[in-house]
Amino acid sequence: MFNRVKAVLRHVKRTVKSSSEKIARLRQIKFAKTQRGSLTNFKTAEHETYVALGRRFVEKFRPIEMKGKKHRFIVSFFADDHLVPGYESRRNLGIMVRLSAEEAEKKGRGRYPRDLVLGIAAIGFEEDALVIEAIQGKEKTEKTLKNEFWRTAKTPLLEFLLKTAEEHARSLGFSRVKIRRPETMYYYEKPFTSADHHIVRKGMRKLYSQLATKFGYKKGKFFYEKNL
């Protein structure tokens, strides 16, 4: 009898937990959809916005080269033809840290291969504001390579990307920088990983919160925001 009672209690506990998780997920989806009515398309990252508000930011950015103990790192823009009239792709403009072209060729993987990118800060624009649409390190980058960049740049990778974006925006007269909260992102809703999605989302919230707090951003409904 006692064992049956324990089994029923375990079942109730699992049911309550499952229901709570479902409710939480529905709230997260609703939160994300309220911003633009979509989980994927943001006006800040549209082609027309880049042309109207971001052209100068892109054209004035100059690559940075840093020589580490074993590797050379390049900080540059990736644009994917966003500024070509009629090109409708989104979410492919930003600042990246990668190995030099020579490093890529040595490894026999061509020029600027995706797997030699250490990290990116994808960007968008509003009037007088730079929007960090996403910021992330490459998951499969070797730890020794990340550590070498840290020693070379004297700062962790994601902090370096955010600082670089902020400084460039400030030099061009932008008055604000906004970091999109992860709950509004497509990859928060549908992570491209086989890992536990609940753990992935929790990690994203923690990473963005810690980064924004360290750089003095204030938490808003859809963004972390900061005046320059």
C-alpha positions as CSV (number, residue, x, y, z in Angstrom):
1,M,0.0,0.0,0.0
2,F,2.8,2.4,1.0
3,N,4.6,1.7,-2.3
4,R,1.5,2.4,-4.3
5,V,1.1,5.8,-2.5
6,K,4.7,6.7,-3.3
7,A,4.2,5.7,-7.0
8,V,1.1,7.9,-7.2
9,L,2.9,10.9,-5.6
10,R,5.8,10.5,-8.0
11,H,3.4,10.5,-10.9
12,V,1.6,13.6,-9.6
13,K,5.0,15.4,-9.1
14,R,6.1,14.5,-12.7
15,T,2.7,15.8,-14.1
16,V,3.0,19.1,-12.2
17,K,6.6,19.6,-13.3
18,S,5.7,18.8,-16.9
19,S,2.7,21.2,-16.8
20,S,4.8,24.0,-15.3
21,E,7.5,23.6,-18.0
22,K,4.9,23.7,-20.7
23,I,3.4,26.9,-19.3
24,A,6.9,28.4,-19.0
25,R,7.7,27.6,-22.6
26,L,4.3,29.0,-23.9
27,R,5.1,32.3,-22.0
28,Q,8.6,32.4,-23.6
29,I,7.1,31.9,-27.1
30,K,4.5,34.6,-26.4
31,F,7.2,37.0,-25.1
32,A,9.3,36.5,-28.2
33,K,6.4,36.9,-30.6
34,T,5.1,40.1,-29.1
35,Q,8.1,42.1,-30.4
36,R,7.5,41.9,-34.2
37,G,4.9,39.2,-34.5
38,S,7.6,36.8,-35.6
39,L,10.4,34.8,-34.0
40,T,12.8,35.4,-36.9
41,N,12.3,38.7,-38.7
42,F,13.3,41.9,-37.0
43,K,13.1,45.3,-38.7
44,T,16.4,46.2,-37.2
45,A,18.1,43.4,-39.2
46,E,16.3,44.0,-42.6
47,H,18.2,44.9,-45.8
48,E,16.4,48.3,-46.0
49,T,17.5,49.1,-42.5
50,Y,21.2,48.3,-43.3
51,V,21.0,50.6,-46.3
52,A,19.3,53.4,-44.5
53,L,21.1,53.4,-41.2
54,G,24.1,51.0,-41.3
55,R,26.0,51.7,-44.5
56,R,28.4,54.1,-42.8
57,F,29.0,51.8,-39.9
58,V,30.0,49.0,-42.4
59,E,32.1,51.2,-44.7
60,K,34.1,52.9,-42.0
61,F,35.0,49.7,-40.2
62,R,38.7,48.7,-40.7
63,P,40.0,45.2,-40.0
64,I,42.2,44.7,-37.0
65,E,45.1,42.2,-37.0
66,M,46.5,40.7,-33.8
67,K,49.5,38.4,-33.6
68,G,49.3,35.8,-30.9
69,K,52.0,33.3,-29.8
70,K,51.1,30.7,-32.4
71,H,48.4,32.3,-34.5
72,R,47.3,35.5,-36.2
73,F,43.8,36.7,-35.5
74,I,41.8,39.0,-37.7
75,V,38.8,41.1,-36.6
76,S,36.7,42.0,-39.6
77,F,33.2,42.5,-41.0
78,F,31.1,39.8,-42.6
79,A,28.4,41.3,-44.8
80,D,27.2,38.7,-47.2
81,D,26.1,41.3,-49.8
82,H,23.6,42.9,-47.5
83,L,24.2,46.4,-49.1
84,V,23.4,45.2,-52.6
85,P,19.9,46.5,-53.7
86,G,17.3,43.8,-53.7
87,Y,19.2,41.3,-51.5
88,E,16.8,40.2,-48.9
89,S,18.9,37.9,-46.6
90,R,18.9,38.7,-42.9
91,R,21.0,38.2,-39.8
92,N,24.2,37.9,-41.7
93,L,25.9,41.2,-41.0
94,G,28.3,41.7,-38.2
95,I,31.8,41.7,-36.7
96,M,33.8,38.4,-36.4
97,V,37.1,37.2,-35.0
98,R,38.7,34.6,-37.2
99,L,42.1,33.2,-38.0
100,S,44.1,34.8,-40.8
101,A,43.7,33.6,-44.4
102,E,47.2,32.1,-44.2
103,E,46.2,30.0,-41.2
104,A,43.2,28.8,-43.2
105,E,45.3,27.9,-46.2
106,K,47.8,26.0,-44.1
107,K,45.0,23.8,-42.8
108,G,43.8,23.2,-46.3
109,R,40.3,24.6,-45.8
110,G,40.2,27.5,-48.2
111,R,39.9,31.2,-47.4
112,Y,37.9,32.3,-44.3
113,P,36.2,28.9,-43.7
114,R,33.4,28.9,-41.3
115,D,35.1,26.5,-38.9
116,L,38.0,28.9,-38.4
117,V,35.8,31.7,-37.0
118,L,36.1,32.0,-33.3
119,G,33.1,34.2,-32.6
120,I,30.7,36.8,-34.0
121,A,28.6,39.8,-33.1
122,A,25.6,40.0,-35.5
123,I,24.3,43.5,-35.8
124,G,21.3,45.6,-36.8
125,F,20.4,49.2,-36.6
126,E,17.8,51.7,-35.3
127,E,17.9,55.5,-35.5
128,D,21.0,56.6,-33.6
129,A,21.4,53.1,-32.2
130,L,23.5,50.0,-32.9
131,V,21.7,46.8,-32.2
132,I,23.6,43.6,-31.2
133,E,21.3,41.0,-32.7
134,A,23.3,38.1,-31.3
135,I,26.8,37.5,-29.9
136,Q,28.4,34.1,-29.6
137,G,31.5,32.1,-29.7
138,K,32.0,29.2,-32.0
139,E,31.1,26.1,-29.9
140,K,33.7,23.8,-31.5
141,T,36.6,26.2,-31.3
142,E,39.6,24.6,-29.6
143,K,39.9,25.8,-26.0
144,T,43.6,26.4,-26.5
145,L,42.8,28.8,-29.4
146,K,40.3,30.7,-27.3
147,N,42.8,31.0,-24.5
148,E,45.5,32.3,-26.9
149,F,43.1,35.0,-28.2
150,W,42.3,35.9,-24.6
151,R,46.0,36.4,-23.8
152,T,46.6,38.3,-27.1
153,A,43.6,40.7,-26.8
154,K,43.8,40.9,-23.0
155,T,40.1,40.3,-22.8
156,P,37.7,37.4,-23.3
157,L,36.3,36.9,-26.9
158,L,32.7,38.0,-26.4
159,E,33.7,41.0,-24.3
160,F,36.2,41.9,-27.0
161,L,33.5,41.7,-29.7
162,L,31.0,43.9,-27.7
163,K,33.7,46.4,-26.8
164,T,34.8,46.7,-30.5
165,A,31.2,47.2,-31.7
166,E,30.6,49.9,-29.0
167,E,33.8,51.8,-29.7
168,H,33.1,51.8,-33.5
169,A,29.5,53.0,-32.9
170,R,30.7,55.8,-30.5
171,S,33.3,57.0,-33.0
172,L,30.6,57.4,-35.7
173,G,28.2,59.3,-33.4
174,F,25.8,56.6,-32.4
175,S,24.1,57.6,-29.1
176,R,23.0,54.1,-28.0
177,V,23.8,50.4,-28.1
178,K,21.1,47.8,-27.6
179,I,21.6,44.0,-27.0
180,R,18.7,41.9,-28.0
181,R,17.5,39.7,-25.2
182,P,17.9,36.0,-26.0
183,E,14.2,35.2,-25.3
184,T,13.3,37.1,-28.5
185,M,15.7,35.1,-30.7
186,Y,14.9,32.4,-33.1
187,Y,17.8,30.2,-31.9
188,Y,16.5,30.5,-28.3
189,E,13.2,29.0,-29.5
190,K,14.8,26.4,-31.7
191,P,18.4,25.8,-30.6
192,F,20.6,24.1,-33.2
193,T,22.0,21.5,-30.9
194,S,21.3,18.0,-29.6
195,A,21.9,19.2,-26.0
196,D,19.0,19.7,-23.6
197,H,17.2,22.8,-24.9
198,H,16.2,23.8,-21.4
199,I,19.8,23.9,-20.3
200,V,20.8,25.8,-23.5
201,R,18.2,28.5,-23.0
202,K,19.2,28.9,-19.4
203,G,22.8,29.3,-20.5
204,M,21.9,31.9,-23.1
205,R,19.9,34.0,-20.5
206,K,22.9,33.8,-18.1
207,L,25.5,34.7,-20.7
208,Y,23.6,37.7,-22.0
209,S,22.7,38.9,-18.6
210,Q,26.2,38.7,-17.3
211,L,27.7,40.4,-20.4
212,A,25.1,43.2,-20.3
213,T,25.6,43.8,-16.6
214,K,29.4,43.9,-16.8
215,F,29.2,46.6,-19.6
216,G,26.6,48.7,-17.7
217,Y,23.5,48.0,-19.7
218,K,20.0,48.3,-18.3
219,K,17.4,45.5,-18.8
220,G,14.4,46.5,-20.9
221,K,11.5,44.5,-22.2
222,F,13.1,43.3,-25.4
223,F,16.7,44.6,-25.1
224,Y,19.5,45.5,-22.8
225,E,20.2,49.2,-23.4
226,K,23.0,51.6,-22.9
227,N,23.8,55.2,-23.7
228,L,27.2,55.9,-25.2
